[in-house]
């Protein structure tokens, strides 16, 4: 331990006292927020389902999660260490100060050069994060603001390397580094996440079923999560650099306070009298900038100014001078170095646009919408042969393809052997004319997470096709004509949710035998089938079982009623609920008040319960809120609705749509190709 014997100058003591409060305030705030933030990220990695991690393209989640936890622990340790040292000094426990070994960089770089090196590393990492934000975030305000803050970091901080006094120079540079780092590393990510979450929690929970909101949320998640080795390295470097920076910022404050209290060193000499009745006082001369004989720092300053200006120019050009996207591109981003349209969400509604023909290839031209397409949403188009797989190849980030009411009859495989884009994770087909599984579905990409096939006349699915879907995490085969499912579905070890709603399934021996071997499984929906009993082997504490609208008249006496009370098992709209009137049974009535009629989460078919209509002879009561009236002329043919509302002999269901009583649901279903 090296004992310090020199006195602390009056200027040093004054500067130390000046910076003490902002130093401890900033250090405490940054350590606390960073600990909570990275602890939350670690928890998200731990609790996220495999399908969530795959959707976010999380890089090496088994390793990144613990690394995020280690970063949180590092900030917590530094916070405890900082206050322990401050407590020891304040209580005069330590009368001798251990300055510790000098930095290994002291032999190679001056203190000012060391500050410049750490600043440069931080700027490079923050610039990379600014580019990622421009690539992922739909709201351009976040991207341009983040880039502006990074540019300000480059424009402001280097000037204070020229401060006259060493303490002022060191303290100002480190304070600014930590202020900018705190805003960029913690405030921005938290603000982006909270804004998206609050929309869902406060404004409208039904947004979770809106494809556009989900697209924006997935892109935000990919920005926040670690998606590549480069991203992981930059985050680790920034947090380690921040901890080192905070320690270097706090250390002089506690050291000089210890020296002032140390009797071996003694207090600083009193101020020297200059004139009668006056004394010298530390002034702000210590903050004056000196540029002479500091050519290397001048070069460093110029490089920072150039870097900041270049970043600002890239961000401004990408935000304000980008080519305009076509009107069917409803979401787009503003990545740097490319001023063409960067569309991430294309929505084509042929009925609204009056698009004839059996192709939409002109709407997905890379020369028009770019190559960053994330989601393709096609509605009410006449696509009997689907979309050519070759037309999807240019889109290197394609996440989802959604076809709704498209008269799809066959979807052939690519004649040249092209496969789906490897990034495709969601494939939804609703309201088709399929009679069998098309060839295009016989081989799905390895990253597929969500596969939904709803509405069609498919009675069987070949075993070989099921074996090609083993990577699926969320499988929905609803409103088809299925009577059985292949045994191979029990090998879907990534399966989280299974939906077989609205079919004619009478038994599920494959699930009863193997549900315990599906560790990720959380929910099974077998509503509106032909089950006449509760399959006890499906009952599992971690699996939610939906059995509504089945002809189940009784439940086994061995079944704990707690499963029904907690809605772990749901038996709504069954003879059992009709006869018992139990409080845990809910009426099968859907009063949909959230989204316009034809949004992906509210198709009429899912309200027209075929099980209730066909077997029980009771129509599902469909309600639509009047606030959807404004969107109906753009979504539906109102004249057709009025014709459907005319009294007919066949009354399948009733619903209120802006005063129109729909009574012929079969005609309505046929009209929308469901």
TASUL-V921798 format. One line per field, one symbol per residue. phi: phi as a letter, one per 20 degrees, with the letter a starting at -180 (. if undefined). psi: psi as a letter, one per 20 degrees, with the letter a starting at -180 (. if undefined). burial: 1 if it has 9 or more other C-alpha atoms within 8 Angstrom, else 0. A space follows every 50 residues. Layout:
BEGIN
phi: ???
psi: ???
burial: ???
END
This chain:
BEGIN
phi: .eeedeeeffffffffffefffffffffffffffffffffffffffeffg fffffelfelffdfgfffffffffffffffffffffffffelfdecdefn fffffffdcfgffffffffffffffffffffffffeefffffffffffff ffgffeggfefegfefffffffffffgfffffffecffgfffffffffgf fefaffffdeffffffffffffffeedafffffffffffffffffffffe gfffffffffeeffenffffgefdcgmccfcgdeffefecdflcffffff ffffffffffffffffffedceffeffeeecbdcffmbdefcfdbdcddf ffemeendbcgfecfgfedndegdbdddcldecfdmdgfffeffefcfec ccdcldlfdbcffffenfdfgfefdcccccmddfdbffffefcdffefdd ccccnrcedccgfffffedfefdcdccdldcfdbcfffffeefefdcccc fmdcfdbcfffgecffedfefcbcddflddfdbefffefbgdceddcfld feebdfffeffffffemfddcflcgfffeemffeedfecddecdcfgdfg ecfgffeeffffffeemdefeddcfffegfefgedcefffffffffgcfe deacbdclneeecdfffffffele
psi: ppppiqrpqhgggghghhigghghggggggggghggghhggghghgiqqh hghhhilppmhhhhghghhhhghghgghgggghgghghghjkhoiqpohr qqpiihihqrhhhghhghggggggghhghhggghhhphohhgghgghggg ghghhgghhiijqgpgggggggghggghgghgghhgggggggghggghhg gggohihijphgghgggghghhghrpirhgggghgggggghgggggghgh ghghghhghhiphhgrrqqqqppgrpjqqqqpajhhiqppiqklhhhggg gghggggghgghggggghgikqppqrhioiprrmqrjojrpmpiopoooh hgilorrkqkhiikphigiajjphpoopqlqnmhjbpphhiihioijpgq poopmjkpgqnqrphjjqrqpiipipopopmrkpirpqhhihoqqhjpgp opopoalphqpqhhghhijiiphoponqlbkpirqqhihijniipgqpol qkakphqmhhghhjhijnhiphqpokqlbkpjroohiipphjppookqkq loiqqqhippihhhgjkhppkqlqhghhhhkqhjpqqmponojgqrhkqh jlqhhihnohghgggijpqpopppqiiihhighihqohhhghhhiqprho ohrqqonlipopinhghgghhjk.
burial: 00000011010111111011001101110111111111101110100001 10111101101001111110111111011001001101100100101010 00000100100111110110011011111111111111010111011111 11111011111111001111111111111111110111110110010111 00011111110011111111111001100011011111101110111111 01111111111100111100001000001000000111100000001101 10011011101101111110010010001111111100111111111111 10000001000001110111111111111111111010101110111111 11111111111011000111101111111111111111111111101111 11111111111010111111111111111111111101110111111111 11111101011101100101111111111111110011100011111111 11101000000011001111111111100000001000000100111111 01111011111110000011111110011001101000001101100000 111111110111111001100111
END
